[in-house]
């Protein structure tokens, strides 16, 4: 890529109405490639700094390989806590040296997700110890589980020890069902997987929004 050259690419953006409970619209636009490349390396750098500072406690890259090549991203849905509309983000994952906790006998390589990149006010340097996850395998009333279930990542350890702010978007979705005692707090990231969120994660899409909205309407955050 020559310096100063502005490559144009066709992209798809999501238009979210003013209410979080309204399904977004998919738009096709033409944008510069430069911001996309910048965001990719910015978030990748944060993950690399954590892996290096923790002496790669749960990552086991090959000695001769480039660690950047081992970062794999999947499309996930981010519900911001400040009331902004949900949108798709690239959820980075890195190799794990320990077995997959949900599929210990799987032959697929285990990968650690890094939702902390998108969690504001989260404690720094703790990686996966600063957040928890919750599996959504079916909606209430369903007789069968989802073929491709969901995993919800939510922050648990803040930078200053104070509670995370209540997620305004999910509060709006819950409406009269909202209960502060079980409120979702902080930025919430939802990803999709086949058999395990740590070895067979797949790309989500905006088509998952209505299903997740139905789930959040009647379910508060898990209580530890």
N, C-alpha and C positions, 0 to 999 in steps of 0.2 A: 504494500500500500504506500503510495508516494505521499510525502508530507503535504498537508493542506488539502489533499483531495477528499471530496465529500461524496462517498458512495451512497447511492440511493437504493433502497430495497423496499419491496412490498411487505407490509406487516398487517397484522390483525390486532385491533384494539377493542377493548370492551367499554361500552358506554353504560354507566350505572346511573339510573334515575336518582332523584334526591332522597328516596327512601331505600334503606337497605333491604327491605322486604320485597322490593320489586325486582323481578328478574332482569339482569343486564342484557344489553344488545351487543352483537358482534359487528364491528365495523372494519372495513379494509381501507388502509391508508398507505401512503408512501412517505417514508421517513429516512433520515440519515442513519447510516450504520454506526457512526462515531459514538453516540450516547450508549448504544447497546454494548459495544465493546468496552467502554469505560466502566459501566455498571458490572459487567461480568468480572473484570479483573479487580475491581474494588472489593466486591464481596469475596472473591477467591482469596485475595490477600489477607482478609480478616481470618478466614479459616486456616490458612497456612501459618499465620502467626500463632494461632492457638495450638496447632499441632506441634509446632516447634517448641513453644514455651512449656508444653506438657511432656516434652521428650517423647512424643508420639506414643502415649500410654495405651491408646486403643487402636492405633493405626500401625500398619506393618507394610510400608511401601518397599518395593524391591530396591536394593542398593544402587543399581545402575539405572533405574527408571527415573523419570521426571515426576515429581509429586503432583505437578499440575495436571499431568495426564491421568492421574488416578482420581481426580475429582469429577464426579458424574452428577449432573443436575436433572431434576424432574419437575414438571410443572405442578404447582400446588396453589391452593387458594388462601390468600391472606385476608383476615378480618381485622383491620386496624382498630385499636382501642379508642382513638380520638374522634371517632364518628365519620371518618372518611369511608368511602365505599369500598367493598371488597374488591380485590383484583388478583390476577395471577402473578406468581413470582417463580423464580428458578430456585428450587430447594436443592442445595448442594449436599452431596454425600461423599464420604471418604471410606477407604477400606478399614475393616475391623480385624483384629487378630484373634478375638474371642469368638466362640460359636454363636450363631443366631439364637437368641433366647426363645424365639417362637418356633424355630425349626432347627433344632440341634443336630439333626441327621441329614439336613439338606446338603446337597452337593454344590449349591449356588454360593458364591462368596458373600459373606456378610458385609453390610455397609452401614456406617453411622450417619444418620441425617444431621444436618446443622441448622435447625430452625432458629437457633439463638441469634443468627445474623439479622433476623427481622424482628427480634423482640426488644423493644425499647426499655431502657432502665434495668435490663437484666444484669446480674453480677458478671463481671468480666473474669476470664481465665478459668471458669469452671466447666465450660462446654456442656456436655449432656447432664452434668450434675445440677445444673441450674434450671432444668425444665423437666416436665413429666409428659407422658402421652396417654391417650385413651383410645381404645379401638371401638369403632362403630361397625358392627357386623350385620345389623338389620335395623329396620324401623319398627316401632311398636305395631303389633298386629300382623306382622309378616310371618309366614309359615316357614320360609326358607331364608338363609343368609344371603347377603350380597355375593355375587360371583367375584366382584372386586370391591372389597370393603374399604373403609376409610380409617385413617389414624389422625387424631387431633393432638397437636403439640401445643402446650400452654406453659408459660413461665411460672416458676415457683420461688426462685431466690432473686430478690431485687438487689440493685447496686447499693442501696442505703438501708436495707433491712425493712423498709416500709412496704405495705401492701401495694400491689400493682393497681392502677386505676381500673375502674369498671369498664368493660368493653361496651361503648355506647351503641355500636352497630348491633351487637347481639342483644343488648337490652331492648332496642327498638323492635327487633324481630320477635322477642318473647312477649312483648306487650304486657297484657294483664297477668301473664304467667310469671313475670319477672319476680324473683326473690333475691334480695341483696345477700342473704346468707349463702346462697349457692350461685352467685353471679360469676360469669366468666370474666377474668381480669387479664389485662395486658393484651398484647397482640396475639391472635390465635392463627395458627397455620394448619391447614388440613390437606393431607396428601392421600394418595390412593395406592393400593397394592393388590397383589394376587393372593399369595399364601402367607407372606410375612412382610411387615414394613421394613425389616432389616435385611432382606435378601431379594425381595421381588417387588420393589416399588415400581409403579408405572406412572405415566403422565396423567394428570387430571385435566379437566376442561371446564368451561363455563356451564356445560350441561349438568354438572354435578351440583350446581348452586341450589336448584329447587329441592333436591334430596337433603342437602345439608341444612337448608332453611327449615324444612319440616322437622329435622332432628333437633335443632337448637330451639325451636319453638316450645318444646316440651321437656327439654333436658338442661339442667344446670351443670355447673362444673363438678367434677368428682371431688369428694371430700376426703382428705388424707387423715 
